[in-house]
Amino acid sequence: MTTVDAKGMACPLPVVEAKKAMAQAAEGEIIRVLVDNEIAVQNLTKMAQQKHCAVTDGATEDGAYFVEITMGAQTEIRADEPTSCQPAPSGKTVVVLSSDTIGSGNDELGHALMKGFVFALTQMDTVPDTVLLYNGGAKLSSEVPETIADLKKLEEAGCEVLTCGTCLNFYGLTEKLAVGSVTNMYVICETMSQAGKVIRP
């Protein structure tokens, strides 16, 4: 059994750490993940089920939670099983970040969610082709250390990071751009119109 202590980790880190352990595990091995909230339990359970693994959960004596994932124990995939495939979308995957927060209701929570989203992009099996940042999103590539670091990781993985120059100028951030390059609304419009998939958190 491999134990992953993810207590105190913000979303999506418990899932990320569990996936790392699963990648190294043999069939039938149990990965035990320790977390401190029920949302993390739900996220881990869903991920394990998507990976066709058996999963159980419960509470520990110290008030935390555990999720036990048994590798390859739930679903057997047969070579002769009929399958249907959806055609892959043509064009590039473009992520559009038009604010430095996600959602409405509480800005502090919105900032945390955006940081988590940009980090999650770095953990995807395939990174997006382009990230477009405009309006408040321009702050993510110029003055938010956590998102700057993650955008740099995306860039190193081959993702193009483009920030609206007019927006940088409006917020007084032109000289602070820390990752990617400056672009304009024509390029932003063209990139979005030619994309096979546009993701807006």
BAFI-3210 file (N, C-alpha, C; in Angstrom, 3 decimals, decimal comma, padded with zeros to 6 digits):
// residues 201
n [1|2|3|4|5|6|7|8|9|10|11|12|13|14|15|16|17|18|19|20|21|22|23|24|25|26|27|28|29|30|31|32|33|34|35|36|37|38|39|40|41|42|43|44|45|46|47|48|49|50|51|52|53|54|55|56|57|58|59|60|61|62|63|64|65|66|67|68|69|70|71|72|73|74|75|76|77|78|79|80|81|82|83|84|85|86|87|88|89|90|91|92|93|94|95|96|97|98|99|100|101|102|103|104|105|106|107|108|109|110|111|112|113|114|115|116|117|118|119|120|121|122|123|124|125|126|127|128|129|130|131|132|133|134|135|136|137|138|139|140|141|142|143|144|145|146|147|148|149|150|151|152|153|154|155|156|157|158|159|160|161|162|163|164|165|166|167|168|169|170|171|172|173|174|175|176|177|178|179|180|181|182|183|184|185|186|187|188|189|190|191|192|193|194|195|196|197|198|199|200|201]
n.u [000,842|000,494|000,816|-000,547|-000,216|-002,327|-003,436|-004,440|-003,804|-004,705|-007,400|-006,496|-004,703|-004,740|-005,851|-004,001|-001,630|-002,448|-002,821|-000,197|000,924|-000,604|000,270|002,644|001,990|001,337|-000,905|-003,644|-002,513|-002,901|-003,713|-003,613|-005,106|-004,880|-006,966|-008,473|-011,073|-014,476|-015,044|-012,671|-012,595|-014,761|-013,851|-011,564|-012,727|-014,344|-012,372|-010,943|-012,884|-013,256|-010,888|-011,279|-010,936|-011,344|-012,816|-012,834|-013,922|-013,520|-013,481|-010,769|-009,165|-008,310|-010,050|-009,786|-010,004|-010,002|-009,189|-009,231|-007,757|-007,914|-005,874|-006,873|-008,917|-011,655|-012,907|-012,783|-011,305|-012,036|-010,504|-012,186|-014,454|-017,137|-016,699|-017,251|-016,341|-015,918|-015,350|-012,280|-012,065|-011,347|-008,679|-007,200|-006,812|-007,941|-007,534|-009,311|-008,810|-010,339|-010,441|-009,098|-010,232|-012,464|-015,844|-018,537|-019,351|-017,546|-014,547|-012,054|-012,258|-012,689|-010,195|-008,563|-009,685|-009,076|-006,263|-006,012|-007,169|-005,424|-003,118|-004,052|-004,205|-001,536|-001,190|-002,540|-002,829|-002,468|-001,458|-003,073|-003,157|-003,003|-003,100|-005,135|-005,102|-006,942|-008,394|-009,069|-007,701|-005,164|-003,647|-002,849|-000,625|001,240|001,350|000,672|002,224|001,914|000,314|001,862|004,132|002,979|001,980|004,375|005,313|003,453|004,100|006,684|006,015|005,068|002,848|001,287|001,347|-000,545|-001,033|-003,270|-002,292|-003,460|-004,909|-002,910|-001,689|-003,786|-004,080|-001,633|000,496|002,296|005,127|005,519|004,910|005,434|005,543|005,180|003,888|002,961|-000,212|-002,924|-006,385|-007,271|-005,723|-006,485|-009,241|-009,062|-007,660|-009,480|-011,664|-010,709|-010,240|-010,508|-011,586|-012,737|-012,017|-013,455|-013,087]
n.v [-001,201|002,215|005,351|008,558|011,650|014,130|016,066|019,334|020,346|022,426|022,334|021,726|019,883|017,432|015,513|015,672|014,744|012,181|011,049|011,009|009,077|006,887|006,523|005,256|002,878|-000,674|-003,081|-003,892|-002,852|-000,804|002,546|004,820|007,728|010,546|013,075|016,265|017,136|016,800|017,442|016,984|014,228|013,500|014,457|012,861|010,328|010,441|010,806|008,378|006,514|007,256|006,365|003,703|002,268|000,521|001,986|003,115|004,845|006,656|007,670|008,822|008,202|010,610|012,490|013,154|012,251|009,317|007,971|005,074|003,677|001,119|-000,232|-000,890|-002,701|-002,637|-002,466|-004,460|-004,165|-005,288|-006,417|-007,077|-005,679|-003,682|-000,367|003,179|006,132|009,610|012,062|013,829|017,262|019,667|022,030|024,347|024,236|026,708|028,723|031,127|033,846|036,271|037,680|038,186|036,620|033,847|033,323|034,794|036,579|036,304|037,869|037,078|034,290|033,899|034,694|032,668|030,419|030,948|030,828|028,131|027,011|027,775|026,482|023,849|023,557|023,151|020,578|018,943|016,251|017,020|020,157|023,367|024,952|027,709|030,453|033,106|036,337|038,969|042,202|042,100|039,723|040,193|040,786|038,375|037,520|039,323|040,366|038,499|036,223|033,371|032,551|033,527|031,881|029,392|029,885|030,214|027,598|026,391|027,682|026,728|024,155|024,353|025,932|028,855|032,048|034,849|038,264|040,977|044,061|046,628|046,317|045,813|048,324|049,953|049,131|049,877|048,073|047,418|047,353|045,358|042,861|039,441|036,999|035,275|037,058|040,308|041,111|041,913|042,984|042,140|039,848|038,303|037,957|036,597|034,280|033,060|032,647|030,781|028,596|025,167|024,458|026,416|027,423|028,732|029,623]
n.w [000,000|-000,828|000,676|000,471|001,776|001,767|003,293|004,131|001,687|-001,033|-003,410|-006,813|-005,726|-004,064|-005,861|-007,941|-006,687|-006,005|-008,536|-009,437|-007,750|-008,524|-011,103|-010,748|-009,647|-009,383|-010,936|-008,923|-006,648|-003,710|-003,271|-000,764|000,158|002,149|003,340|004,294|004,003|002,817|000,189|-001,178|-000,917|-002,543|-005,040|-005,439|-005,468|-007,775|-009,759|-009,494|-010,231|-012,878|-013,870|-013,880|-011,484|-008,371|-005,476|-002,127|000,854|003,968|007,468|009,509|012,700|013,727|012,812|010,169|006,651|004,548|001,356|-000,451|-003,182|-005,428|-007,756|-011,015|-010,361|-010,659|-013,244|-016,100|-019,188|-022,302|-025,319|-027,403|-026,977|-028,051|-029,242|-029,377|-030,995|-030,675|-033,144|-033,099|-032,231|-034,729|-035,114|-032,731|-029,105|-027,025|-024,221|-022,468|-020,464|-018,908|-016,617|-013,293|-011,467|-010,731|-011,303|-009,309|-006,292|-004,099|-003,923|-002,867|-002,751|-005,470|-006,559|-005,498|-006,725|-009,410|-009,386|-008,752|-011,038|-013,155|-012,296|-012,480|-015,234|-015,879|-015,107|-016,798|-019,175|-021,807|-022,684|-023,252|-026,521|-026,720|-024,449|-023,760|-022,442|-021,164|-020,277|-016,822|-016,671|-017,563|-015,380|-014,378|-015,752|-015,080|-012,424|-010,466|-008,619|-008,371|-010,579|-012,650|-012,467|-013,097|-015,664|-016,990|-016,887|-018,565|-020,937|-021,350|-021,942|-024,446|-024,894|-026,124|-024,754|-024,530|-023,961|-023,759|-025,045|-024,808|-022,484|-020,578|-020,653|-019,752|-017,082|-016,139|-016,344|-018,274|-018,253|-016,483|-017,438|-017,277|-018,486|-021,582|-024,457|-025,829|-027,224|-029,534|-030,027|-032,527|-033,102|-030,914|-031,443|-033,907|-033,146|-031,387|-033,103|-034,883|-033,358|-032,301|-029,925|-027,261|-024,050|-021,222|-018,006]
ca.u [000,000|001,176|000,027|-000,330|-000,769|-002,718|-004,144|-004,003|-003,564|-005,850|-007,809|-006,702|-003,480|-004,920|-006,036|-002,721|-000,694|-002,953|-002,543|001,240|001,137|-001,253|001,086|003,761|001,464|001,062|-002,294|-004,000|-001,940|-003,819|-003,223|-004,413|-004,930|-005,417|-007,389|-009,130|-012,397|-015,312|-014,963|-011,512|-013,008|-015,606|-013,015|-010,714|-013,590|-014,722|-011,189|-010,636|-013,898|-012,967|-009,720|-011,711|-010,370|-012,236|-012,507|-013,585|-013,501|-013,961|-012,889|-009,671|-009,384|-008,006|-011,042|-009,532|-010,665|-009,116|-009,736|-008,374|-007,936|-007,299|-005,552|-007,326|-009,686|-013,100|-013,413|-011,916|-011,539|-011,735|-010,135|-013,280|-015,617|-017,422|-016,455|-017,626|-015,432|-016,303|-014,235|-011,570|-012,329|-010,233|-008,276|-006,450|-007,505|-007,608|-008,081|-009,531|-008,864|-010,703|-010,494|-008,163|-011,040|-013,454|-017,153|-018,908|-019,820|-016,485|-013,324|-010,955|-012,475|-012,489|-008,747|-008,039|-010,151|-008,320|-004,926|-006,155|-007,455|-004,207|-002,251|-004,613|-003,826|-000,175|-001,219|-003,273|-002,010|-002,159|-001,672|-003,728|-002,257|-002,877|-003,837|-005,365|-005,403|-007,317|-009,032|-008,433|-006,825|-003,802|-002,932|-002,337|000,686|002,099|001,525|000,286|003,367|001,541|-000,121|003,019|004,954|002,287|001,943|005,712|005,369|002,679|004,882|007,784|005,433|004,666|001,645|001,500|000,689|-000,709|-001,741|-003,732|-001,464|-004,315|-005,275|-001,710|-001,511|-004,860|-003,799|-000,281|001,278|003,061|006,520|005,555|004,594|006,489|005,510|004,495|004,089|001,841|-000,997|-003,977|-007,722|-007,420|-005,147|-007,339|-010,450|-008,690|-007,298|-010,702|-012,543|-010,109|-010,006|-011,401|-012,227|-012,442|-012,324|-013,589|-013,438]
ca.v [000,000|003,501|006,384|009,940|012,567|015,361|016,938|020,718|020,759|023,024|021,762|020,304|019,152|016,027|014,692|015,655|013,868|010,811|010,584|010,718|007,781|005,868|006,295|004,390|001,690|-001,882|-003,519|-004,499|-002,095|000,144|003,893|005,410|009,181|011,196|014,450|016,841|017,666|015,881|017,785|016,260|012,820|013,380|014,644|011,675|009,203|010,595|010,559|006,948|005,822|007,544|005,557|002,302|001,680|000,397|003,046|003,168|005,985|006,622|008,655|008,354|008,459|012,003|013,378|013,367|011,291|008,563|007,376|003,977|003,392|-000,149|-000,089|-001,861|-003,781|-002,489|-002,685|-005,152|-003,677|-006,360|-005,939|-007,309|-004,916|-002,642|000,996|004,249|007,259|010,900|012,657|014,879|018,567|020,226|023,325|024,393|024,483|028,047|029,086|032,568|034,351|037,681|038,241|037,540|035,805|032,969|033,395|035,999|036,328|036,639|038,060|036,280|032,935|033,943|034,701|031,332|029,506|031,197|030,260|026,683|026,650|027,899|025,372|022,610|023,487|022,608|019,160|018,208|015,411|017,853|021,565|024,093|025,540|029,144|031,102|034,523|037,090|040,357|042,899|041,746|038,570|040,669|040,792|037,032|037,353|040,467|040,726|037,420|035,296|031,965|032,303|033,772|030,663|028,321|030,253|029,922|026,146|026,118|028,174|025,780|022,931|024,610|026,759|030,272|032,900|036,169|039,221|042,179|045,228|047,723|046,023|046,057|049,771|050,506|048,830|050,308|046,855|047,116|047,032|044,246|041,588|038,520|035,738|035,378|038,262|041,242|040,928|042,903|042,410|041,444|038,511|037,588|037,578|035,600|033,040|032,443|032,232|029,637|027,524|024,014|024,449|027,586|027,143|029,935|029,206]
ca.w [000,000|-000,871|001,341|000,047|002,775|001,080|004,241|004,065|000,300|-001,707|-004,698|-007,104|-005,379|-003,664|-007,060|-008,666|-005,985|-006,127|-009,899|-009,512|-007,096|-009,349|-012,297|-010,367|-008,964|-010,166|-010,888|-007,651|-005,524|-003,091|-002,976|000,325|000,149|003,347|003,096|005,466|003,702|002,046|-001,234|-001,706|-001,012|-003,731|-006,229|-005,583|-005,838|-009,182|-010,576|-009,456|-011,029|-014,284|-014,231|-013,780|-010,270|-007,220|-004,521|-000,874|001,667|005,351|008,369|010,343|014,126|014,062|012,219|008,747|005,769|003,669|000,136|-000,890|-004,602|-005,824|-009,167|-012,000|-009,744|-010,821|-014,596|-017,047|-020,541|-023,239|-026,645|-028,348|-026,556|-029,039|-028,786|-030,296|-030,806|-031,214|-033,879|-032,374|-032,820|-035,486|-034,592|-031,486|-027,840|-026,545|-022,914|-022,392|-019,091|-019,033|-015,271|-012,374|-010,561|-011,352|-010,682|-008,582|-004,931|-003,152|-004,710|-002,312|-003,252|-006,918|-006,817|-005,185|-007,767|-010,640|-009,197|-008,856|-012,429|-013,969|-011,893|-013,027|-016,651|-015,986|-014,760|-017,820|-020,045|-022,968|-022,348|-024,344|-027,514|-026,473|-023,362|-024,033|-021,227|-021,416|-019,164|-015,553|-016,856|-017,804|-014,102|-014,102|-016,384|-014,764|-011,016|-009,548|-008,696|-008,555|-011,954|-013,523|-012,445|-013,816|-017,084|-017,519|-017,097|-019,777|-022,073|-021,543|-022,500|-025,824|-024,953|-026,420|-023,761|-025,142|-023,113|-024,454|-024,771|-024,354|-021,094|-019,778|-020,585|-018,929|-015,678|-015,795|-016,134|-019,487|-017,927|-015,528|-018,085|-016,844|-019,230|-022,855|-025,256|-025,948|-028,441|-029,742|-030,144|-033,807|-032,938|-029,963|-032,174|-034,910|-032,449|-030,873|-034,201|-035,564|-032,384|-032,291|-028,605|-026,435|-022,644|-020,384|-016,643]
c.u [000,876|000,270|000,441|-001,005|-001,057|-003,513|-003,563|-003,739|-004,845|-006,149|-007,032|-005,533|-003,710|-005,090|-004,731|-001,744|-001,137|-002,641|-001,068|001,532|000,547|-000,421|002,236|003,299|001,230|-000,418|-002,564|-003,450|-002,952|-003,097|-004,154|-004,103|-005,619|-005,741|-008,164|-010,488|-013,147|-015,282|-013,798|-011,831|-013,823|-014,786|-012,146|-011,533|-013,966|-013,549|-010,866|-011,619|-013,680|-011,784|-010,012|-011,054|-011,468|-011,834|-013,424|-013,101|-014,054|-013,269|-011,771|-009,941|-009,140|-008,954|-010,811|-010,291|-009,618|-009,898|-008,751|-008,739|-007,193|-007,112|-006,107|-008,226|-011,177|-013,585|-012,375|-012,273|-011,092|-011,449|-011,279|-014,541|-015,892|-017,229|-016,984|-016,773|-016,030|-015,122|-013,600|-011,850|-011,101|-009,899|-007,642|-007,362|-007,018|-008,300|-008,156|-009,692|-009,107|-010,819|-009,431|-008,910|-011,929|-014,759|-017,400|-019,422|-018,796|-015,170|-012,162|-011,054|-012,224|-011,029|-008,158|-008,443|-009,367|-006,911|-004,974|-006,397|-006,195|-003,215|-002,736|-004,274|-002,446|-000,136|-001,980|-002,320|-001,590|-002,460|-002,382|-002,701|-001,984|-003,661|-003,923|-005,761|-005,758|-008,171|-008,332|-007,518|-005,385|-002,974|-002,288|-000,956|001,664|002,295|001,083|001,350|002,984|001,140|000,992|003,868|004,296|002,171|003,298|005,868|004,611|003,457|006,030|007,296|004,901|003,416|002,024|000,696|000,655|-001,552|-002,056|-002,906|-002,264|-004,675|-004,096|-001,505|-002,550|-004,572|-002,400|000,672|002,187|004,481|006,635|005,236|005,741|006,531|004,747|004,782|002,810|001,107|-002,061|-005,313|-007,949|-006,917|-005,997|-008,602|-010,159|-008,395|-008,535|-011,585|-012,021|-009,914|-010,988|-012,177|-011,780|-012,918|-012,338|-013,978|-014,447]
c.v [001,251|004,546|007,763|010,846|013,904|016,288|018,350|021,221|021,319|022,285|022,458|019,414|017,723|015,085|014,567|014,683|012,406|010,240|010,249|009,348|006,652|005,528|005,338|003,050|000,533|-002,242|-004,249|-003,764|-001,075|001,461|004,488|006,903|009,773|012,652|014,961|017,462|016,734|016,175|017,049|014,776|012,601|013,499|013,419|010,466|009,265|010,295|009,076|006,150|006,047|006,724|004,057|001,572|001,541|001,446|002,932|004,375|005,838|007,700|008,017|008,746|009,915|012,988|013,709|012,313|010,511|008,082|006,301|003,576|002,109|-000,149|-001,232|-002,946|-003,708|-002,888|-003,371|-004,689|-004,740|-005,790|-006,075|-006,538|-003,809|-001,256|001,968|005,450|008,521|011,473|013,778|016,226|019,069|021,598|023,219|024,588|025,799|028,287|030,603|032,979|035,854|038,375|037,567|036,756|034,873|033,099|034,721|035,617|036,723|036,704|037,222|034,833|032,877|033,942|033,311|030,322|029,694|030,640|028,742|026,230|026,700|026,800|024,067|022,452|022,868|021,112|018,315|017,377|016,166|019,299|022,256|024,660|027,005|029,535|032,582|035,226|038,522|040,881|042,490|040,550|038,957|040,685|039,439|036,804|038,449|040,750|039,663|036,327|033,854|031,675|032,581|032,510|029,548|028,622|030,010|028,426|025,760|026,526|027,224|024,482|023,136|025,446|028,216|031,103|034,326|037,069|040,485|043,403|046,410|047,553|046,256|047,555|050,405|050,316|049,273|049,154|046,512|046,670|045,826|042,888|040,607|037,224|035,953|036,679|039,084|040,985|042,014|042,210|041,711|040,008|037,679|037,084|036,468|034,253|032,312|031,908|030,998|028,439|026,373|023,929|025,689|027,292|028,454|029,503|030,161]
c.w [000,000|-000,241|000,846|001,069|002,102|001,993|004,155|002,666|-000,308|-003,006|-005,820|-006,675|-004,890|-004,857|-007,835|-008,019|-006,062|-007,504|-010,081|-008,905|-007,930|-010,579|-012,022|-009,801|-009,932|-010,044|-009,575|-006,444|-005,018|-002,823|-001,927|000,387|001,372|003,033|004,305|005,168|002,755|000,548|-001,883|-001,863|-002,285|-005,014|-006,497|-006,031|-007,313|-010,104|-010,646|-010,307|-012,517|-014,792|-014,109|-012,610|-009,211|-006,194|-003,307|-000,088|003,071|006,153|009,176|011,793|014,504|013,384|010,763|007,935|004,987|002,455|-000,301|-002,313|-004,935|-007,333|-010,012|-011,478|-010,032|-012,210|-015,452|-018,454|-021,520|-024,619|-027,634|-027,987|-027,562|-028,453|-029,819|-029,967|-031,407|-031,983|-033,077|-033,031|-033,566|-034,926|-033,221|-030,275|-027,263|-025,203|-022,834|-020,933|-019,156|-017,680|-014,419|-011,299|-011,382|-010,586|-009,981|-007,204|-003,889|-003,915|-004,193|-002,791|-004,753|-007,310|-006,596|-006,256|-009,060|-010,536|-009,335|-010,282|-013,285|-013,601|-012,502|-014,505|-016,822|-015,721|-015,779|-018,666|-021,298|-022,620|-023,513|-025,316|-027,209|-025,231|-023,701|-022,744|-021,600|-020,270|-017,861|-015,644|-017,104|-016,522|-013,809|-014,689|-016,004|-013,284|-010,015|-009,624|-008,998|-010,001|-012,951|-013,616|-013,248|-015,307|-017,741|-017,780|-018,360|-021,017|-022,394|-022,174|-023,914|-025,995|-025,232|-025,427|-024,300|-024,248|-023,900|-024,052|-024,265|-022,885|-020,158|-019,587|-019,662|-017,446|-015,240|-015,577|-017,312|-019,180|-016,997|-016,154|-017,868|-017,636|-020,533|-023,567|-025,331|-027,261|-028,530|-029,974|-031,482|-033,681|-031,989|-030,659|-033,176|-034,258|-031,946|-032,000|-034,916|-034,639|-032,574|-030,993|-027,847|-025,017|-021,873|-018,969|-015,997]
res [m|t|t|v|d|a|k|g|m|a|c|p|l|p|v|v|e|a|k|k|a|m|a|q|a|a|e|g|e|i|i|r|v|l|v|d|n|e|i|a|v|q|n|l|t|k|m|a|q|q|k|h|c|a|v|t|d|g|a|t|e|d|g|a|y|f|v|e|i|t|m|g|a|q|t|e|i|r|a|d|e|p|t|s|c|q|p|a|p|s|g|k|t|v|v|v|l|s|s|d|t|i|g|s|g|n|d|e|l|g|h|a|l|m|k|g|f|v|f|a|l|t|q|m|d|t|v|p|d|t|v|l|l|y|n|g|g|a|k|l|s|s|e|v|p|e|t|i|a|d|l|k|k|l|e|e|a|g|c|e|v|l|t|c|g|t|c|l|n|f|y|g|l|t|e|k|l|a|v|g|s|v|t|n|m|y|v|i|c|e|t|m|s|q|a|g|k|v|i|r|p]
***
